[in-house]
Amino acid sequence: MLSSEGKVSSKRFVTFVCLLFMLIGYTANLFWDFTIESDLFQSLQWIVMAGLGFTAAENFSPKEVVEEEEPIKTTVTHEYDYSDDEI
């Protein structure tokens, strides 16, 4: 459920919650004769499919390249003579 930056991804979280609801509804319909509206079940299916698709597409998208700045070049404008004669 973590994204590549180590934070919780909202797409992955919503997809996981919808998948969990789908599995609960499917199990309740299969074992306990609890009827789930087909529109609700299909909506959850589309959310899960889209969420998995978008999450998979993230891995194929180009990563942002952070360019390092060149160091600032300084120009020497004065040269000092530190000879012992002047001290």
PDB file as gemmi writes it, atoms N, CA and C in Angstrom:
CRYST1    1.000    1.000    1.000  90.00  90.00  90.00 P 1                      
ATOM      1  N   MET A   1       0.815  -1.191   0.000  1.00  0.00           N  
ATOM      2  CA  MET A   1       0.000   0.000   0.000  1.00  0.00           C  
ATOM      3  C   MET A   1       0.858   1.254   0.000  1.00  0.00           C  
ATOM      4  N   LEU A   2       2.153   1.076   0.043  1.00  0.00           N  
ATOM      5  CA  LEU A   2       3.032   2.227   0.026  1.00  0.00           C  
ATOM      6  C   LEU A   2       3.440   2.556  -1.397  1.00  0.00           C  
ATOM      7  N   SER A   3       3.555   3.838  -1.681  1.00  0.00           N  
ATOM      8  CA  SER A   3       4.026   4.249  -2.990  1.00  0.00           C  
ATOM      9  C   SER A   3       5.542   4.183  -3.017  1.00  0.00           C  
ATOM     10  N   SER A   4       6.125   4.583  -4.133  1.00  0.00           N  
ATOM     11  CA  SER A   4       7.572   4.482  -4.269  1.00  0.00           C  
ATOM     12  C   SER A   4       8.305   5.446  -3.331  1.00  0.00           C  
ATOM     13  N   GLU A   5       7.622   6.504  -2.872  1.00  0.00           N  
ATOM     14  CA  GLU A   5       8.255   7.446  -1.939  1.00  0.00           C  
ATOM     15  C   GLU A   5       8.131   7.001  -0.489  1.00  0.00           C  
ATOM     16  N   GLY A   6       7.435   5.907  -0.233  1.00  0.00           N  
ATOM     17  CA  GLY A   6       7.292   5.407   1.128  1.00  0.00           C  
ATOM     18  C   GLY A   6       6.065   5.939   1.848  1.00  0.00           C  
ATOM     19  N   LYS A   7       5.216   6.712   1.156  1.00  0.00           N  
ATOM     20  CA  LYS A   7       3.988   7.227   1.753  1.00  0.00           C  
ATOM     21  C   LYS A   7       2.825   6.323   1.355  1.00  0.00           C  
ATOM     22  N   VAL A   8       1.732   6.395   2.103  1.00  0.00           N  
ATOM     23  CA  VAL A   8       0.548   5.597   1.784  1.00  0.00           C  
ATOM     24  C   VAL A   8      -0.097   6.183   0.527  1.00  0.00           C  
ATOM     25  N   SER A   9      -0.301   5.334  -0.471  1.00  0.00           N  
ATOM     26  CA  SER A   9      -0.902   5.765  -1.728  1.00  0.00           C  
ATOM     27  C   SER A   9      -2.421   5.702  -1.618  1.00  0.00           C  
ATOM     28  N   SER A  10      -3.100   6.804  -1.925  1.00  0.00           N  
ATOM     29  CA  SER A  10      -4.556   6.833  -1.822  1.00  0.00           C  
ATOM     30  C   SER A  10      -5.197   5.919  -2.864  1.00  0.00           C  
ATOM     31  N   LYS A  11      -4.605   5.833  -4.060  1.00  0.00           N  
ATOM     32  CA  LYS A  11      -5.155   4.938  -5.083  1.00  0.00           C  
ATOM     33  C   LYS A  11      -5.106   3.490  -4.617  1.00  0.00           C  
ATOM     34  N   ARG A  12      -4.001   3.096  -4.049  1.00  0.00           N  
ATOM     35  CA  ARG A  12      -3.862   1.721  -3.583  1.00  0.00           C  
ATOM     36  C   ARG A  12      -4.775   1.444  -2.402  1.00  0.00           C  
ATOM     37  N   PHE A  13      -4.954   2.408  -1.527  1.00  0.00           N  
ATOM     38  CA  PHE A  13      -5.823   2.233  -0.362  1.00  0.00           C  
ATOM     39  C   PHE A  13      -7.280   2.066  -0.794  1.00  0.00           C  
ATOM     40  N   VAL A  14      -7.749   2.943  -1.687  1.00  0.00           N  
ATOM     41  CA  VAL A  14      -9.140   2.864  -2.155  1.00  0.00           C  
ATOM     42  C   VAL A  14      -9.360   1.560  -2.915  1.00  0.00           C  
ATOM     43  N   THR A  15      -8.399   1.166  -3.749  1.00  0.00           N  
ATOM     44  CA  THR A  15      -8.515  -0.090  -4.489  1.00  0.00           C  
ATOM     45  C   THR A  15      -8.594  -1.277  -3.539  1.00  0.00           C  
ATOM     46  N   PHE A  16      -7.774  -1.261  -2.504  1.00  0.00           N  
ATOM     47  CA  PHE A  16      -7.780  -2.359  -1.535  1.00  0.00           C  
ATOM     48  C   PHE A  16      -9.101  -2.424  -0.776  1.00  0.00           C  
ATOM     49  N   VAL A  17      -9.638  -1.276  -0.370  1.00  0.00           N  
ATOM     50  CA  VAL A  17     -10.911  -1.247   0.359  1.00  0.00           C  
ATOM     51  C   VAL A  17     -12.048  -1.749  -0.534  1.00  0.00           C  
ATOM     52  N   CYS A  18     -12.074  -1.322  -1.800  1.00  0.00           N  
ATOM     53  CA  CYS A  18     -13.118  -1.784  -2.718  1.00  0.00           C  
ATOM     54  C   CYS A  18     -12.988  -3.275  -2.985  1.00  0.00           C  
ATOM     55  N   LEU A  19     -11.765  -3.773  -3.115  1.00  0.00           N  
ATOM     56  CA  LEU A  19     -11.556  -5.209  -3.293  1.00  0.00           C  
ATOM     57  C   LEU A  19     -12.044  -5.975  -2.064  1.00  0.00           C  
ATOM     58  N   LEU A  20     -11.779  -5.450  -0.890  1.00  0.00           N  
ATOM     59  CA  LEU A  20     -12.240  -6.079   0.342  1.00  0.00           C  
ATOM     60  C   LEU A  20     -13.772  -6.144   0.383  1.00  0.00           C  
ATOM     61  N   PHE A  21     -14.432  -5.034   0.014  1.00  0.00           N  
ATOM     62  CA  PHE A  21     -15.893  -5.031  -0.031  1.00  0.00           C  
ATOM     63  C   PHE A  21     -16.425  -6.015  -1.071  1.00  0.00           C  
ATOM     64  N   MET A  22     -15.756  -6.111  -2.212  1.00  0.00           N  
ATOM     65  CA  MET A  22     -16.171  -7.082  -3.236  1.00  0.00           C  
ATOM     66  C   MET A  22     -16.079  -8.502  -2.708  1.00  0.00           C  
ATOM     67  N   LEU A  23     -14.974  -8.811  -2.048  1.00  0.00           N  
ATOM     68  CA  LEU A  23     -14.797 -10.159  -1.511  1.00  0.00           C  
ATOM     69  C   LEU A  23     -15.821 -10.474  -0.420  1.00  0.00           C  
ATOM     70  N   ILE A  24     -16.119  -9.498   0.423  1.00  0.00           N  
ATOM     71  CA  ILE A  24     -17.131  -9.695   1.466  1.00  0.00           C  
ATOM     72  C   ILE A  24     -18.493  -9.929   0.826  1.00  0.00           C  
ATOM     73  N   GLY A  25     -18.845  -9.120  -0.173  1.00  0.00           N  
ATOM     74  CA  GLY A  25     -20.130  -9.295  -0.848  1.00  0.00           C  
ATOM     75  C   GLY A  25     -20.223 -10.616  -1.580  1.00  0.00           C  
ATOM     76  N   TYR A  26     -19.144 -11.014  -2.242  1.00  0.00           N  
ATOM     77  CA  TYR A  26     -19.135 -12.285  -2.962  1.00  0.00           C  
ATOM     78  C   TYR A  26     -19.282 -13.459  -1.993  1.00  0.00           C  
ATOM     79  N   THR A  27     -18.558 -13.413  -0.884  1.00  0.00           N  
ATOM     80  CA  THR A  27     -18.631 -14.485   0.111  1.00  0.00           C  
ATOM     81  C   THR A  27     -20.009 -14.535   0.765  1.00  0.00           C  
ATOM     82  N   ALA A  28     -20.576 -13.356   1.077  1.00  0.00           N  
ATOM     83  CA  ALA A  28     -21.911 -13.316   1.692  1.00  0.00           C  
ATOM     84  C   ALA A  28     -22.964 -13.857   0.733  1.00  0.00           C  
ATOM     85  N   ASN A  29     -22.815 -13.570  -0.558  1.00  0.00           N  
ATOM     86  CA  ASN A  29     -23.757 -14.074  -1.547  1.00  0.00           C  
ATOM     87  C   ASN A  29     -23.603 -15.572  -1.738  1.00  0.00           C  
ATOM     88  N   LEU A  30     -22.377 -16.053  -1.678  1.00  0.00           N  
ATOM     89  CA  LEU A  30     -22.108 -17.467  -1.933  1.00  0.00           C  
ATOM     90  C   LEU A  30     -22.556 -18.357  -0.781  1.00  0.00           C  
ATOM     91  N   PHE A  31     -22.263 -17.958   0.452  1.00  0.00           N  
ATOM     92  CA  PHE A  31     -22.507 -18.837   1.596  1.00  0.00           C  
ATOM     93  C   PHE A  31     -23.782 -18.522   2.370  1.00  0.00           C  
ATOM     94  N   TRP A  32     -24.216 -17.287   2.437  1.00  0.00           N  
ATOM     95  CA  TRP A  32     -25.334 -16.919   3.289  1.00  0.00           C  
ATOM     96  C   TRP A  32     -26.543 -16.394   2.534  1.00  0.00           C  
ATOM     97  N   ASP A  33     -26.586 -16.532   1.227  1.00  0.00           N  
ATOM     98  CA  ASP A  33     -27.710 -16.081   0.400  1.00  0.00           C  
ATOM     99  C   ASP A  33     -28.036 -14.596   0.585  1.00  0.00           C  
ATOM    100  N   PHE A  34     -27.034 -13.803   0.840  1.00  0.00           N  
ATOM    101  CA  PHE A  34     -27.210 -12.358   0.951  1.00  0.00           C  
ATOM    102  C   PHE A  34     -27.094 -11.778  -0.462  1.00  0.00           C  
ATOM    103  N   THR A  35     -28.116 -11.070  -0.922  1.00  0.00           N  
ATOM    104  CA  THR A  35     -28.139 -10.574  -2.294  1.00  0.00           C  
ATOM    105  C   THR A  35     -27.461  -9.215  -2.381  1.00  0.00           C  
ATOM    106  N   ILE A  36     -26.519  -9.123  -3.298  1.00  0.00           N  
ATOM    107  CA  ILE A  36     -25.825  -7.864  -3.576  1.00  0.00           C  
ATOM    108  C   ILE A  36     -26.369  -7.331  -4.902  1.00  0.00           C  
ATOM    109  N   GLU A  37     -26.707  -6.059  -4.935  1.00  0.00           N  
ATOM    110  CA  GLU A  37     -27.166  -5.452  -6.184  1.00  0.00           C  
ATOM    111  C   GLU A  37     -26.060  -5.553  -7.232  1.00  0.00           C  
ATOM    112  N   SER A  38     -26.432  -5.935  -8.437  1.00  0.00           N  
ATOM    113  CA  SER A  38     -25.417  -6.124  -9.484  1.00  0.00           C  
ATOM    114  C   SER A  38     -24.751  -4.798  -9.858  1.00  0.00           C  
ATOM    115  N   ASP A  39     -25.495  -3.680  -9.799  1.00  0.00           N  
ATOM    116  CA  ASP A  39     -24.899  -2.374 -10.104  1.00  0.00           C  
ATOM    117  C   ASP A  39     -23.818  -2.013  -9.084  1.00  0.00           C  
ATOM    118  N   LEU A  40     -24.073  -2.300  -7.827  1.00  0.00           N  
ATOM    119  CA  LEU A  40     -23.090  -2.020  -6.782  1.00  0.00           C  
ATOM    120  C   LEU A  40     -21.848  -2.880  -6.968  1.00  0.00           C  
ATOM    121  N   PHE A  41     -22.065  -4.147  -7.262  1.00  0.00           N  
ATOM    122  CA  PHE A  41     -20.939  -5.055  -7.439  1.00  0.00           C  
ATOM    123  C   PHE A  41     -20.112  -4.656  -8.664  1.00  0.00           C  
ATOM    124  N   GLN A  42     -20.771  -4.289  -9.759  1.00  0.00           N  
ATOM    125  CA  GLN A  42     -20.055  -3.874 -10.960  1.00  0.00           C  
ATOM    126  C   GLN A  42     -19.303  -2.558 -10.738  1.00  0.00           C  
ATOM    127  N   SER A  43     -19.893  -1.660  -9.968  1.00  0.00           N  
ATOM    128  CA  SER A  43     -19.195  -0.399  -9.653  1.00  0.00           C  
ATOM    129  C   SER A  43     -17.913  -0.669  -8.883  1.00  0.00           C  
ATOM    130  N   LEU A  44     -17.993  -1.550  -7.906  1.00  0.00           N  
ATOM    131  CA  LEU A  44     -16.791  -1.912  -7.155  1.00  0.00           C  
ATOM    132  C   LEU A  44     -15.766  -2.581  -8.069  1.00  0.00           C  
ATOM    133  N   GLN A  45     -16.250  -3.408  -9.006  1.00  0.00           N  
ATOM    134  CA  GLN A  45     -15.347  -4.064  -9.950  1.00  0.00           C  
ATOM    135  C   GLN A  45     -14.599  -3.042 -10.792  1.00  0.00           C  
ATOM    136  N   TRP A  46     -15.310  -2.044 -11.302  1.00  0.00           N  
ATOM    137  CA  TRP A  46     -14.673  -1.020 -12.134  1.00  0.00           C  
ATOM    138  C   TRP A  46     -13.663  -0.192 -11.339  1.00  0.00           C  
ATOM    139  N   ILE A  47     -14.000   0.108 -10.106  1.00  0.00           N  
ATOM    140  CA  ILE A  47     -13.060   0.872  -9.268  1.00  0.00           C  
ATOM    141  C   ILE A  47     -11.791   0.062  -9.033  1.00  0.00           C  
ATOM    142  N   VAL A  48     -11.937  -1.220  -8.760  1.00  0.00           N  
ATOM    143  CA  VAL A  48     -10.770  -2.075  -8.527  1.00  0.00           C  
ATOM    144  C   VAL A  48      -9.942  -2.205  -9.798  1.00  0.00           C  
ATOM    145  N   MET A  49     -10.591  -2.428 -10.934  1.00  0.00           N  
ATOM    146  CA  MET A  49      -9.840  -2.563 -12.192  1.00  0.00           C  
ATOM    147  C   MET A  49      -9.110  -1.272 -12.554  1.00  0.00           C  
ATOM    148  N   ALA A  50      -9.800  -0.144 -12.409  1.00  0.00           N  
ATOM    149  CA  ALA A  50      -9.158   1.135 -12.717  1.00  0.00           C  
ATOM    150  C   ALA A  50      -8.020   1.432 -11.745  1.00  0.00           C  
ATOM    151  N   GLY A  51      -8.232   1.158 -10.473  1.00  0.00           N  
ATOM    152  CA  GLY A  51      -7.179   1.399  -9.480  1.00  0.00           C  
ATOM    153  C   GLY A  51      -5.951   0.557  -9.738  1.00  0.00           C  
ATOM    154  N   LEU A  52      -6.150  -0.721 -10.074  1.00  0.00           N  
ATOM    155  CA  LEU A  52      -5.008  -1.573 -10.394  1.00  0.00           C  
ATOM    156  C   LEU A  52      -4.314  -1.114 -11.671  1.00  0.00           C  
ATOM    157  N   GLY A  53      -5.101  -0.667 -12.643  1.00  0.00           N  
ATOM    158  CA  GLY A  53      -4.513  -0.180 -13.898  1.00  0.00           C  
ATOM    159  C   GLY A  53      -3.679   1.067 -13.696  1.00  0.00           C  
ATOM    160  N   PHE A  54      -4.214   2.036 -12.938  1.00  0.00           N  
ATOM    161  CA  PHE A  54      -3.462   3.271 -12.690  1.00  0.00           C  
ATOM    162  C   PHE A  54      -2.213   3.011 -11.849  1.00  0.00           C  
ATOM    163  N   THR A  55      -2.336   2.105 -10.894  1.00  0.00           N  
ATOM    164  CA  THR A  55      -1.183   1.783 -10.061  1.00  0.00           C  
ATOM    165  C   THR A  55      -0.098   1.100 -10.890  1.00  0.00           C  
ATOM    166  N   ALA A  56      -0.492   0.210 -11.787  1.00  0.00           N  
ATOM    167  CA  ALA A  56       0.485  -0.456 -12.649  1.00  0.00           C  
ATOM    168  C   ALA A  56       1.095   0.526 -13.639  1.00  0.00           C  
ATOM    169  N   ALA A  57       0.305   1.485 -14.119  1.00  0.00           N  
ATOM    170  CA  ALA A  57       0.811   2.461 -15.079  1.00  0.00           C  
ATOM    171  C   ALA A  57       1.852   3.386 -14.450  1.00  0.00           C  
ATOM    172  N   GLU A  58       1.778   3.600 -13.139  1.00  0.00           N  
ATOM    173  CA  GLU A  58       2.775   4.436 -12.462  1.00  0.00           C  
ATOM    174  C   GLU A  58       4.183   3.876 -12.644  1.00  0.00           C  
ATOM    175  N   ASN A  59       4.299   2.555 -12.655  1.00  0.00           N  
ATOM    176  CA  ASN A  59       5.615   1.936 -12.756  1.00  0.00           C  
ATOM    177  C   ASN A  59       6.234   2.120 -14.128  1.00  0.00           C  
ATOM    178  N   PHE A  60       5.419   2.372 -15.163  1.00  0.00           N  
ATOM    179  CA  PHE A  60       5.937   2.535 -16.506  1.00  0.00           C  
ATOM    180  C   PHE A  60       6.115   3.987 -16.906  1.00  0.00           C  
ATOM    181  N   SER A  61       5.651   4.900 -16.095  1.00  0.00           N  
ATOM    182  CA  SER A  61       5.794   6.315 -16.419  1.00  0.00           C  
ATOM    183  C   SER A  61       7.229   6.761 -16.130  1.00  0.00           C  
ATOM    184  N   PRO A  62       7.716   7.757 -16.887  1.00  0.00           N  
ATOM    185  CA  PRO A  62       9.089   8.215 -16.659  1.00  0.00           C  
ATOM    186  C   PRO A  62       9.213   8.909 -15.305  1.00  0.00           C  
ATOM    187  N   LYS A  63      10.290   8.653 -14.665  1.00  0.00           N  
ATOM    188  CA  LYS A  63      10.556   9.258 -13.355  1.00  0.00           C  
ATOM    189  C   LYS A  63      11.097  10.668 -13.556  1.00  0.00           C  
ATOM    190  N   GLU A  64      10.815  11.530 -12.608  1.00  0.00           N  
ATOM    191  CA  GLU A  64      11.348  12.885 -12.671  1.00  0.00           C  
ATOM    192  C   GLU A  64      12.841  12.858 -12.400  1.00  0.00           C  
ATOM    193  N   VAL A  65      13.579  13.488 -13.285  1.00  0.00           N  
ATOM    194  CA  VAL A  65      15.021  13.542 -13.126  1.00  0.00           C  
ATOM    195  C   VAL A  65      15.364  14.891 -12.511  1.00  0.00           C  
ATOM    196  N   VAL A  66      16.005  14.846 -11.370  1.00  0.00           N  
ATOM    197  CA  VAL A  66      16.413  16.072 -10.696  1.00  0.00           C  
ATOM    198  C   VAL A  66      17.845  16.376 -11.126  1.00  0.00           C  
ATOM    199  N   GLU A  67      17.969  17.484 -11.832  1.00  0.00           N  
ATOM    200  CA  GLU A  67      19.297  17.862 -12.306  1.00  0.00           C  
ATOM    201  C   GLU A  67      20.047  18.587 -11.204  1.00  0.00           C  
ATOM    202  N   GLU A  68      21.290  18.211 -11.049  1.00  0.00           N  
ATOM    203  CA  GLU A  68      22.122  18.899 -10.061  1.00  0.00           C  
ATOM    204  C   GLU A  68      22.631  20.194 -10.664  1.00  0.00           C  
ATOM    205  N   GLU A  69      22.586  21.235  -9.859  1.00  0.00           N  
ATOM    206  CA  GLU A  69      23.066  22.523 -10.346  1.00  0.00           C  
ATOM    207  C   GLU A  69      24.592  22.541 -10.350  1.00  0.00           C  
ATOM    208  N   GLU A  70      25.107  23.238 -11.326  1.00  0.00           N  
ATOM    209  CA  GLU A  70      26.564  23.375 -11.371  1.00  0.00           C  
ATOM    210  C   GLU A  70      27.005  24.319 -10.256  1.00  0.00           C  
ATOM    211  N   PRO A  71      28.168  24.052  -9.700  1.00  0.00           N  
ATOM    212  CA  PRO A  71      28.644  24.956  -8.657  1.00  0.00           C  
ATOM    213  C   PRO A  71      28.891  26.349  -9.223  1.00  0.00           C  
ATOM    214  N   ILE A  72      28.662  27.328  -8.384  1.00  0.00           N  
ATOM    215  CA  ILE A  72      28.862  28.709  -8.801  1.00  0.00           C  
ATOM    216  C   ILE A  72      30.358  28.967  -8.942  1.00  0.00           C  
ATOM    217  N   LYS A  73      30.726  29.531 -10.077  1.00  0.00           N  
ATOM    218  CA  LYS A  73      32.138  29.822 -10.311  1.00  0.00           C  
ATOM    219  C   LYS A  73      32.435  31.225  -9.789  1.00  0.00           C  
ATOM    220  N   THR A  74      33.456  31.319  -9.013  1.00  0.00           N  
ATOM    221  CA  THR A  74      33.845  32.619  -8.476  1.00  0.00           C  
ATOM    222  C   THR A  74      35.086  33.117  -9.194  1.00  0.00           C  
ATOM    223  N   THR A  75      35.161  34.388  -9.343  1.00  0.00           N  
ATOM    224  CA  THR A  75      36.309  35.007  -9.989  1.00  0.00           C  
ATOM    225  C   THR A  75      37.108  35.750  -8.929  1.00  0.00           C  
ATOM    226  N   VAL A  76      38.407  35.518  -8.934  1.00  0.00           N  
ATOM    227  CA  VAL A  76      39.267  36.197  -7.977  1.00  0.00           C  
ATOM    228  C   VAL A  76      39.529  37.593  -8.522  1.00  0.00           C  
ATOM    229  N   THR A  77      39.142  38.609  -7.731  1.00  0.00           N  
ATOM    230  CA  THR A  77      39.324  39.983  -8.192  1.00  0.00           C  
ATOM    231  C   THR A  77      40.536  40.656  -7.534  1.00  0.00           C  
ATOM    232  N   HIS A  78      41.005  40.131  -6.412  1.00  0.00           N  
ATOM    233  CA  HIS A  78      42.155  40.712  -5.724  1.00  0.00           C  
ATOM    234  C   HIS A  78      43.115  39.603  -5.350  1.00  0.00           C  
ATOM    235  N   GLU A  79      44.345  39.892  -5.507  1.00  0.00           N  
ATOM    236  CA  GLU A  79      45.364  38.965  -5.032  1.00  0.00           C  
ATOM    237  C   GLU A  79      46.162  39.684  -3.952  1.00  0.00           C  
ATOM    238  N   TYR A  80      46.380  38.988  -2.879  1.00  0.00           N  
ATOM    239  CA  TYR A  80      47.075  39.577  -1.750  1.00  0.00           C  
ATOM    240  C   TYR A  80      48.479  39.007  -1.667  1.00  0.00           C  
ATOM    241  N   ASP A  81      49.392  39.876  -1.300  1.00  0.00           N  
ATOM    242  CA  ASP A  81      50.770  39.461  -1.137  1.00  0.00           C  
ATOM    243  C   ASP A  81      51.042  39.374   0.360  1.00  0.00           C  
ATOM    244  N   TYR A  82      51.267  38.166   0.846  1.00  0.00           N  
ATOM    245  CA  TYR A  82      51.479  37.946   2.273  1.00  0.00           C  
ATOM    246  C   TYR A  82      52.964  37.741   2.581  1.00  0.00           C  
ATOM    247  N   SER A  83      53.784  38.501   1.970  1.00  0.00           N  
ATOM    248  CA  SER A  83      55.222  38.344   2.232  1.00  0.00           C  
ATOM    249  C   SER A  83      55.568  38.972   3.587  1.00  0.00           C  
ATOM    250  N   ASP A  84      56.672  38.562   4.131  1.00  0.00           N  
ATOM    251  CA  ASP A  84      57.086  39.007   5.461  1.00  0.00           C  
ATOM    252  C   ASP A  84      57.629  40.445   5.446  1.00  0.00           C  
ATOM    253  N   ASP A  85      57.884  41.004   4.310  1.00  0.00           N  
ATOM    254  CA  ASP A  85      58.478  42.340   4.232  1.00  0.00           C  
ATOM    255  C   ASP A  85      57.533  43.430   4.708  1.00  0.00           C  
ATOM    256  N   GLU A  86      56.295  43.279   4.534  1.00  0.00           N  
ATOM    257  CA  GLU A  86      55.358  44.353   4.868  1.00  0.00           C  
ATOM    258  C   GLU A  86      54.851  44.291   6.283  1.00  0.00           C  
ATOM    259  N   ILE A  87      55.054  43.263   6.998  1.00  0.00           N  
ATOM    260  CA  ILE A  87      54.504  43.127   8.340  1.00  0.00           C  
ATOM    261  C   ILE A  87      55.368  43.784   9.359  1.00  0.00           C  
TER     262      ILE A  87                                                      
END                                                                             
